Amino acid sequence: MSDLYASEAEQLLFRDDRFAKVYSLLKAQKQGDRNSYGAWVVNRLRPNYERLAHSMNWQVASVLGEIDKELSEKVGDETPDVQEVRRLSQSLPEGEDGCSEYWANGLDYLSAVDEICLGMEQLSPLPYAKLFQICSDQVDRDILHELLGKTSGPHSPSETREINSIVMNHARMEKEFSDHETYLKSLGV
């Protein structure tokens, strides 16, 4: 693992105890189970990209279906064709910041596909842990949007700490962690 990844791993692990727990569960998994987890996350995020695509009138259903087929049919001990998944993902449009209210959450799908490809190439739990980070960041954004509306600051340091505490202890954030933990434990660890 390079120094860059070691630094990212430390940042990921010390952000919140939940990240450390997910990373620990992933380290104990076989690679095939990590791939299953990655496919599960990607499938959970796909509707966000579909909303973005629909709002922008992009015709992407067949490409999304090919990605699903490659990831879902070849999980477990059989490794999907990483180059094909990456090629398909890169063929999908991204749009530009602000092009749709669904833009940020839609791009999470593409980021998740990139991370699962990295995980399959590197045989490392870190990219799979980043999948949890992508999902929790999305929940974080949604909660912040509800709390703050379209305003985003500036906030004093004490306000920022209070907002972060509310978000991290929000029932939806707890459920997101619980869903990931439950899925990972169902794989046999």
C-alpha positions as CSV (number, residue, x, y, z in Angstrom):
1,M,0.0,0.0,0.0
2,S,1.4,3.4,-1.0
3,D,1.9,6.2,1.5
4,L,-1.0,8.0,-0.2
5,Y,-3.3,5.1,0.5
6,A,-2.0,4.7,4.0
7,S,-2.9,8.3,4.7
8,E,-6.3,7.9,3.1
9,A,-6.9,4.8,5.2
10,E,-6.0,6.6,8.4
11,Q,-8.3,9.5,7.5
12,L,-11.1,7.1,6.7
13,L,-10.6,5.1,9.9
14,F,-10.3,8.0,12.3
15,R,-13.3,10.0,10.9
16,D,-15.8,7.9,12.8
17,D,-15.9,4.6,14.7
18,R,-18.4,3.3,12.1
19,F,-15.8,3.6,9.4
20,A,-13.3,1.7,11.4
21,K,-15.9,-1.0,12.0
22,V,-16.8,-1.3,8.3
23,Y,-13.1,-1.4,7.4
24,S,-12.4,-4.1,10.0
25,L,-15.3,-6.2,8.7
26,L,-14.0,-5.8,5.1
27,K,-10.4,-6.8,6.1
28,A,-11.8,-10.0,7.4
29,Q,-13.7,-10.8,4.2
30,K,-12.5,-12.9,1.3
31,Q,-12.1,-10.9,-1.9
32,G,-15.2,-12.6,-3.4
33,D,-17.3,-11.3,-0.5
34,R,-15.8,-7.9,-0.9
35,N,-16.9,-8.0,-4.5
36,S,-20.4,-9.0,-3.4
37,Y,-20.5,-6.1,-1.0
38,G,-19.3,-3.7,-3.8
39,A,-22.0,-4.9,-6.1
40,W,-24.6,-4.5,-3.4
41,V,-23.5,-0.9,-2.8
42,V,-23.4,-0.1,-6.5
43,N,-26.9,-1.5,-6.9
44,R,-28.1,0.7,-4.0
45,L,-26.7,3.8,-5.6
46,R,-27.9,3.1,-9.2
47,P,-31.3,4.8,-8.7
48,N,-29.5,8.0,-7.9
49,Y,-27.7,8.0,-11.2
50,E,-31.0,7.0,-13.0
51,R,-32.7,10.0,-11.5
52,L,-29.8,12.2,-12.8
53,A,-30.0,10.6,-16.2
54,H,-33.7,11.0,-16.4
55,S,-33.6,14.7,-15.4
56,M,-31.0,15.3,-18.2
57,N,-32.7,13.1,-20.8
58,W,-29.7,10.8,-21.1
59,Q,-30.3,7.4,-22.6
60,V,-28.2,5.1,-20.4
61,A,-30.4,2.1,-19.4
62,S,-28.5,-0.4,-21.6
63,V,-25.1,0.7,-20.3
64,L,-26.3,0.5,-16.7
65,G,-27.7,-2.9,-17.4
66,E,-24.4,-4.1,-18.8
67,I,-22.6,-2.8,-15.6
68,D,-25.1,-4.6,-13.4
69,K,-24.8,-7.8,-15.4
70,E,-21.0,-7.7,-15.1
71,L,-20.9,-6.9,-11.4
72,S,-23.9,-9.0,-10.3
73,E,-23.4,-12.1,-12.3
74,K,-19.7,-12.4,-11.5
75,V,-19.5,-11.9,-7.8
76,G,-18.1,-14.3,-5.3
77,D,-15.1,-16.1,-6.4
78,E,-15.3,-15.1,-10.1
79,T,-13.9,-11.6,-10.8
80,P,-15.8,-9.3,-13.2
81,D,-13.9,-7.9,-16.2
82,V,-12.6,-4.8,-14.5
83,Q,-11.5,-3.1,-17.7
84,E,-15.0,-3.7,-19.2
85,V,-16.8,-2.3,-16.2
86,R,-14.4,0.7,-16.2
87,R,-15.0,1.3,-19.9
88,L,-18.7,1.1,-19.5
89,S,-18.7,3.5,-16.5
90,Q,-16.5,6.0,-18.3
91,S,-18.9,6.0,-21.3
92,L,-21.7,7.3,-19.0
93,P,-22.2,11.1,-19.0
94,E,-21.4,13.0,-15.8
95,G,-22.9,16.5,-16.5
96,E,-21.6,19.5,-14.7
97,D,-21.9,20.7,-11.2
98,G,-25.4,22.1,-10.7
99,C,-26.8,20.7,-13.9
100,S,-29.5,18.9,-11.9
101,E,-30.6,18.7,-8.3
102,Y,-29.6,15.0,-8.6
103,W,-26.1,15.7,-9.8
104,A,-24.0,15.0,-6.6
105,N,-25.9,11.9,-5.6
106,G,-25.9,10.6,-9.2
107,L,-22.1,10.9,-9.4
108,D,-21.8,8.8,-6.3
109,Y,-22.9,5.8,-8.4
110,L,-20.0,6.5,-10.8
111,S,-17.5,6.9,-7.9
112,A,-18.7,3.6,-6.4
113,V,-18.1,1.8,-9.7
114,D,-14.6,3.3,-9.8
115,E,-13.9,2.1,-6.2
116,I,-15.1,-1.4,-6.8
117,C,-12.9,-1.6,-9.9
118,L,-9.9,-0.4,-7.7
119,G,-10.8,-2.9,-5.1
120,M,-10.8,-5.8,-7.6
121,E,-7.5,-4.6,-9.1
122,Q,-5.7,-4.0,-5.8
123,L,-7.2,-6.8,-3.8
124,S,-7.5,-4.3,-0.9
125,P,-10.3,-3.6,1.5
126,L,-9.7,0.1,1.4
127,P,-11.6,0.9,-1.8
128,Y,-14.5,-1.2,-0.5
129,A,-14.5,0.9,2.7
130,K,-14.6,4.0,0.6
131,L,-17.9,2.6,-0.8
132,F,-19.3,3.0,2.7
133,Q,-17.9,6.5,2.8
134,I,-19.6,7.4,-0.4
135,C,-22.9,6.1,0.9
136,S,-22.6,8.0,4.3
137,D,-21.5,11.2,2.5
138,Q,-24.7,11.0,0.5
139,V,-26.8,10.6,3.6
140,D,-24.8,13.4,5.1
141,R,-25.6,15.7,2.1
142,D,-29.3,14.8,2.3
143,I,-29.5,15.5,6.0
144,L,-27.6,18.8,5.7
145,H,-29.9,19.8,2.9
146,E,-32.9,19.2,5.2
147,L,-31.3,21.0,8.1
148,L,-29.9,24.0,6.2
149,G,-31.8,24.2,3.0
150,K,-29.8,25.6,0.2
151,T,-27.7,27.8,2.4
152,S,-24.3,26.3,3.2
153,G,-22.5,28.7,5.5
154,P,-20.3,30.2,6.7
155,H,-20.8,28.8,10.2
156,S,-18.9,29.4,13.4
157,P,-16.7,26.5,14.6
158,S,-19.2,25.7,17.4
159,E,-22.1,25.7,14.9
160,T,-20.1,23.4,12.6
161,R,-19.5,21.0,15.5
162,E,-23.1,21.0,16.4
163,I,-24.3,20.4,12.8
164,N,-21.7,17.6,12.4
165,S,-22.9,16.0,15.7
166,I,-26.6,16.2,14.5
167,V,-25.7,14.6,11.2
168,M,-23.5,11.8,12.6
169,N,-26.1,10.9,15.2
170,H,-29.1,11.2,12.9
171,A,-31.3,8.1,12.7
172,R,-30.7,7.8,8.9
173,M,-27.0,7.9,9.4
174,E,-27.3,5.2,12.0
175,K,-29.5,3.1,9.7
176,E,-27.0,3.5,6.8
177,F,-24.2,2.1,9.0
178,S,-26.5,-0.7,10.3
179,D,-27.4,-1.7,6.8
180,H,-23.8,-2.0,5.7
181,E,-22.8,-3.8,8.9
182,T,-25.7,-6.2,8.6
183,Y,-24.9,-7.0,4.9
184,L,-21.2,-7.5,5.7
185,K,-22.0,-9.8,8.6
186,S,-24.4,-11.8,6.4
187,L,-21.4,-12.7,4.2
188,G,-20.0,-14.8,7.1
189,V,-17.7,-12.7,9.3
